[in-house]
Amino acid sequence: MDAAHVAAKWLAAWNRRDVDAVVSLYAPASSFLSPRAAEVTGSAEVHGRAALRSYWTAALERVGHLAFTPDRYLVDGDELVVVYEAERDGHRRRAAEFFRIGPDGLVTRGEAMYGAHR
């Protein structure tokens, strides 16, 4: 796994607001855990590409400006952590996304964590 490549593709897709490109990085049976998912879908955990596409499309409809600026990538075996600054409609916060990468290079499990607004 080229973790830097996965992280770069993920960040670039979000900065383009390209939900299909983000979803393409996830395995068909992947899962994702996020407090934002609970705000949008009513459940903190989202399962499968179709549900991820629906969640992220709905979430982006609520956001005017979105930009992710990378800080660092951390890799341990099949796990990747992307630490970044998220700017959303003028509010900034530090965030981290945890990814488990399958043998095919696709994300099988993801989790998002967010710091306080700055």
C-alpha positions, 0 to 999 in steps of 0.5 A: 500500500502506498499510503501517501498516494491514498491520502493524497487522492483522498484529500484532493477528492474532498477539496474538489468536492468529488464524492464519487472519487472519495467513495471510489477509495472505499471497498464495496462493504466498507464502513465509516464511523463519524460524529458528523454522520450521526448529525446527517443520517441519524447514525454514527456508522455508515455501511457500504458505498451507496450509503457513503455516497448518500451521506457525503452528498447530503453533508456537502449540501449543508456546507458552502466552503470546504478545504482540507489542508494536510498536516501529516500521514501516519502508517502502521501496517494496513492502517493509515492516519491522515491528520489535517486542518479542516476549514468549513464555512470559515471555521477551522479545526484539526481533524484526523481520519483513520483508515484500514486498507485492504489487500486491494488498496481500498479502505475497508473501515474509516473513522473520523475525529475532530478537534475544537473549532478555532 
